[in-house]
Amino acid sequence: MKKSRIGVLAAALGLALVVSGCAASAPADQKAESPQVLKVAAVTAPMTDVVKAAGEAIEGDYKVELVEVGDYITANTILNSGDVYANFSQHVPYMETFNEGNDGTLVGVQPVYNFLIAFYSKTLEDIADLPDGATIAIPDDPSNTGRALKLLAAHDVISLDPKIDPYAATVKDVVGNPKHVEFLQVPIASLNAAYEEADLVFQWPSHIIALGLTPQKDGLITELDDRFALNLVVQKKDADSAATAALKKAFTSDQVREVIEGNGTIQTAW
């Protein structure tokens, strides 16, 4: 009888250990089956469209989650603080300006698309018709300020100090202003509003499309510069991680290429 009880207890103990072992291993198994969610911030289409396409294309144990934000500073702030894994909203010169002013550790890891930048006007059909004393609206961030002024100088609207890097130009570096133009500097997101009042407005195609305009059809002067390709951006510590490698592959996938080629205002940069 004693042996029988011992056998039953041993069997019960063995069963308990098996059940206990299964219970302990379940979370690990469940974790292995759950993909790592990579939150990617973006401001507006076609950036958001690209992120969605990359989410369809990503391989491995990863899932892309689009985080839509209202402005470019927020996109960088939440990435720098670790609230998102990456963002897709900017070119590298803009990112570098953010890093300098915010102790940022962001890096561009993959150029994805280039875009035509342009100046637009509600009243003019030719840049040669720009009136004396015209108001020109340009972005207020350093990298896009320089780009706008450089483009105006290339079309003889102004001239810049030859001693400075035109990409770093500010309105203080304008040394020739034959038409006595005045500059209105506002954030990129506010330039569409300036279109109603200013004689000439610099704007990204992703924003000006809201007014029914495109650089190809409506830009008075345009520029395409590889330096300003839109980049996938992550924190420096994540630049060489497996997750970033998966994102880079997804952002250069056929699905993303299809979105870019179907847009008409942008072109692949890889």
Secondary structure as a PSIPRED ss2 file (coil, helix, strand):
# PSIPRED VFORMAT (PSIPRED V4.0)

   1 M C   1.000  0.000  0.000
   2 K H   0.000  1.000  0.000
   3 K H   0.000  1.000  0.000
   4 S H   0.000  1.000  0.000
   5 R H   0.000  1.000  0.000
   6 I H   0.000  1.000  0.000
   7 G H   0.000  1.000  0.000
   8 V H   0.000  1.000  0.000
   9 L H   0.000  1.000  0.000
  10 A H   0.000  1.000  0.000
  11 A H   0.000  1.000  0.000
  12 A H   0.000  1.000  0.000
  13 L H   0.000  1.000  0.000
  14 G H   0.000  1.000  0.000
  15 L H   0.000  1.000  0.000
  16 A H   0.000  1.000  0.000
  17 L H   0.000  1.000  0.000
  18 V H   0.000  1.000  0.000
  19 V H   0.000  1.000  0.000
  20 S H   0.000  1.000  0.000
  21 G H   0.000  1.000  0.000
  22 C H   0.000  1.000  0.000
  23 A H   0.000  1.000  0.000
  24 A H   0.000  1.000  0.000
  25 S H   0.000  1.000  0.000
  26 A H   0.000  1.000  0.000
  27 P H   0.000  1.000  0.000
  28 A H   0.000  1.000  0.000
  29 D H   0.000  1.000  0.000
  30 Q H   0.000  1.000  0.000
  31 K H   0.000  1.000  0.000
  32 A H   0.000  1.000  0.000
  33 E H   0.000  1.000  0.000
  34 S C   1.000  0.000  0.000
  35 P C   1.000  0.000  0.000
  36 Q E   0.000  0.000  1.000
  37 V E   0.000  0.000  1.000
  38 L E   0.000  0.000  1.000
  39 K E   0.000  0.000  1.000
  40 V E   0.000  0.000  1.000
  41 A E   0.000  0.000  1.000
  42 A E   0.000  0.000  1.000
  43 V C   1.000  0.000  0.000
  44 T C   1.000  0.000  0.000
  45 A C   1.000  0.000  0.000
  46 P C   1.000  0.000  0.000
  47 M H   0.000  1.000  0.000
  48 T H   0.000  1.000  0.000
  49 D H   0.000  1.000  0.000
  50 V H   0.000  1.000  0.000
  51 V H   0.000  1.000  0.000
  52 K H   0.000  1.000  0.000
  53 A H   0.000  1.000  0.000
  54 A H   0.000  1.000  0.000
  55 G H   0.000  1.000  0.000
  56 E H   0.000  1.000  0.000
  57 A H   0.000  1.000  0.000
  58 I C   1.000  0.000  0.000
  59 E C   1.000  0.000  0.000
  60 G C   1.000  0.000  0.000
  61 D C   1.000  0.000  0.000
  62 Y E   0.000  0.000  1.000
  63 K E   0.000  0.000  1.000
  64 V E   0.000  0.000  1.000
  65 E E   0.000  0.000  1.000
  66 L E   0.000  0.000  1.000
  67 V E   0.000  0.000  1.000
  68 E E   0.000  0.000  1.000
  69 V C   1.000  0.000  0.000
  70 G C   1.000  0.000  0.000
  71 D C   1.000  0.000  0.000
  72 Y H   0.000  1.000  0.000
  73 I H   0.000  1.000  0.000
  74 T H   0.000  1.000  0.000
  75 A H   0.000  1.000  0.000
  76 N H   0.000  1.000  0.000
  77 T H   0.000  1.000  0.000
  78 I H   0.000  1.000  0.000
  79 L H   0.000  1.000  0.000
  80 N H   0.000  1.000  0.000
  81 S C   1.000  0.000  0.000
  82 G C   1.000  0.000  0.000
  83 D C   1.000  0.000  0.000
  84 V C   1.000  0.000  0.000
  85 Y C   1.000  0.000  0.000
  86 A E   0.000  0.000  1.000
  87 N E   0.000  0.000  1.000
  88 F E   0.000  0.000  1.000
  89 S E   0.000  0.000  1.000
  90 Q E   0.000  0.000  1.000
  91 H E   0.000  0.000  1.000
  92 V H   0.000  1.000  0.000
  93 P H   0.000  1.000  0.000
  94 Y H   0.000  1.000  0.000
  95 M H   0.000  1.000  0.000
  96 E H   0.000  1.000  0.000
  97 T H   0.000  1.000  0.000
  98 F H   0.000  1.000  0.000
  99 N H   0.000  1.000  0.000
 100 E H   0.000  1.000  0.000
 101 G H   0.000  1.000  0.000
 102 N H   0.000  1.000  0.000
 103 D C   1.000  0.000  0.000
 104 G C   1.000  0.000  0.000
 105 T C   1.000  0.000  0.000
 106 L E   0.000  0.000  1.000
 107 V E   0.000  0.000  1.000
 108 G E   0.000  0.000  1.000
 109 V E   0.000  0.000  1.000
 110 Q E   0.000  0.000  1.000
 111 P E   0.000  0.000  1.000
 112 V E   0.000  0.000  1.000
 113 Y E   0.000  0.000  1.000
 114 N E   0.000  0.000  1.000
 115 F E   0.000  0.000  1.000
 116 L C   1.000  0.000  0.000
 117 I E   0.000  0.000  1.000
 118 A E   0.000  0.000  1.000
 119 F E   0.000  0.000  1.000
 120 Y E   0.000  0.000  1.000
 121 S C   1.000  0.000  0.000
 122 K C   1.000  0.000  0.000
 123 T C   1.000  0.000  0.000
 124 L C   1.000  0.000  0.000
 125 E C   1.000  0.000  0.000
 126 D C   1.000  0.000  0.000
 127 I H   0.000  1.000  0.000
 128 A H   0.000  1.000  0.000
 129 D H   0.000  1.000  0.000
 130 L C   1.000  0.000  0.000
 131 P C   1.000  0.000  0.000
 132 D C   1.000  0.000  0.000
 133 G C   1.000  0.000  0.000
 134 A C   1.000  0.000  0.000
 135 T E   0.000  0.000  1.000
 136 I E   0.000  0.000  1.000
 137 A E   0.000  0.000  1.000
 138 I E   0.000  0.000  1.000
 139 P E   0.000  0.000  1.000
 140 D C   1.000  0.000  0.000
 141 D C   1.000  0.000  0.000
 142 P H   0.000  1.000  0.000
 143 S H   0.000  1.000  0.000
 144 N H   0.000  1.000  0.000
 145 T H   0.000  1.000  0.000
 146 G H   0.000  1.000  0.000
 147 R H   0.000  1.000  0.000
 148 A H   0.000  1.000  0.000
 149 L H   0.000  1.000  0.000
 150 K H   0.000  1.000  0.000
 151 L H   0.000  1.000  0.000
 152 L H   0.000  1.000  0.000
 153 A H   0.000  1.000  0.000
 154 A H   0.000  1.000  0.000
 155 H C   1.000  0.000  0.000
 156 D C   1.000  0.000  0.000
 157 V C   1.000  0.000  0.000
 158 I C   1.000  0.000  0.000
 159 S E   0.000  0.000  1.000
 160 L E   0.000  0.000  1.000
 161 D C   1.000  0.000  0.000
 162 P C   1.000  0.000  0.000
 163 K C   1.000  0.000  0.000
 164 I C   1.000  0.000  0.000
 165 D C   1.000  0.000  0.000
 166 P H   0.000  1.000  0.000
 167 Y H   0.000  1.000  0.000
 168 A H   0.000  1.000  0.000
 169 A C   1.000  0.000  0.000
 170 T C   1.000  0.000  0.000
 171 V H   0.000  1.000  0.000
 172 K H   0.000  1.000  0.000
 173 D H   0.000  1.000  0.000
 174 V E   0.000  0.000  1.000
 175 V E   0.000  0.000  1.000
 176 G E   0.000  0.000  1.000
 177 N C   1.000  0.000  0.000
 178 P C   1.000  0.000  0.000
 179 K C   1.000  0.000  0.000
 180 H C   1.000  0.000  0.000
 181 V C   1.000  0.000  0.000
 182 E E   0.000  0.000  1.000
 183 F E   0.000  0.000  1.000
 184 L E   0.000  0.000  1.000
 185 Q E   0.000  0.000  1.000
 186 V E   0.000  0.000  1.000
 187 P C   1.000  0.000  0.000
 188 I H   0.000  1.000  0.000
 189 A H   0.000  1.000  0.000
 190 S H   0.000  1.000  0.000
 191 L H   0.000  1.000  0.000
 192 N H   0.000  1.000  0.000
 193 A H   0.000  1.000  0.000
 194 A H   0.000  1.000  0.000
 195 Y C   1.000  0.000  0.000
 196 E C   1.000  0.000  0.000
 197 E C   1.000  0.000  0.000
 198 A C   1.000  0.000  0.000
 199 D C   1.000  0.000  0.000
 200 L E   0.000  0.000  1.000
 201 V E   0.000  0.000  1.000
 202 F E   0.000  0.000  1.000
 203 Q E   0.000  0.000  1.000
 204 W C   1.000  0.000  0.000
 205 P H   0.000  1.000  0.000
 206 S H   0.000  1.000  0.000
 207 H H   0.000  1.000  0.000
 208 I H   0.000  1.000  0.000
 209 I H   0.000  1.000  0.000
 210 A H   0.000  1.000  0.000
 211 L H   0.000  1.000  0.000
 212 G C   1.000  0.000  0.000
 213 L C   1.000  0.000  0.000
 214 T C   1.000  0.000  0.000
 215 P H   0.000  1.000  0.000
 216 Q H   0.000  1.000  0.000
 217 K H   0.000  1.000  0.000
 218 D H   0.000  1.000  0.000
 219 G C   1.000  0.000  0.000
 220 L C   1.000  0.000  0.000
 221 I E   0.000  0.000  1.000
 222 T E   0.000  0.000  1.000
 223 E E   0.000  0.000  1.000
 224 L C   1.000  0.000  0.000
 225 D C   1.000  0.000  0.000
 226 D H   0.000  1.000  0.000
 227 R H   0.000  1.000  0.000
 228 F H   0.000  1.000  0.000
 229 A C   1.000  0.000  0.000
 230 L E   0.000  0.000  1.000
 231 N E   0.000  0.000  1.000
 232 L E   0.000  0.000  1.000
 233 V E   0.000  0.000  1.000
 234 V E   0.000  0.000  1.000
 235 Q E   0.000  0.000  1.000
 236 K H   0.000  1.000  0.000
 237 K H   0.000  1.000  0.000
 238 D H   0.000  1.000  0.000
 239 A C   1.000  0.000  0.000
 240 D C   1.000  0.000  0.000
 241 S C   1.000  0.000  0.000
 242 A H   0.000  1.000  0.000
 243 A H   0.000  1.000  0.000
 244 T H   0.000  1.000  0.000
 245 A H   0.000  1.000  0.000
 246 A H   0.000  1.000  0.000
 247 L H   0.000  1.000  0.000
 248 K H   0.000  1.000  0.000
 249 K H   0.000  1.000  0.000
 250 A H   0.000  1.000  0.000
 251 F H   0.000  1.000  0.000
 252 T C   1.000  0.000  0.000
 253 S C   1.000  0.000  0.000
 254 D H   0.000  1.000  0.000
 255 Q H   0.000  1.000  0.000
 256 V H   0.000  1.000  0.000
 257 R H   0.000  1.000  0.000
 258 E H   0.000  1.000  0.000
 259 V H   0.000  1.000  0.000
 260 I H   0.000  1.000  0.000
 261 E H   0.000  1.000  0.000
 262 G C   1.000  0.000  0.000
 263 N C   1.000  0.000  0.000
 264 G C   1.000  0.000  0.000
 265 T C   1.000  0.000  0.000
 266 I E   0.000  0.000  1.000
 267 Q E   0.000  0.000  1.000
 268 T E   0.000  0.000  1.000
 269 A C   1.000  0.000  0.000
 270 W C   1.000  0.000  0.000
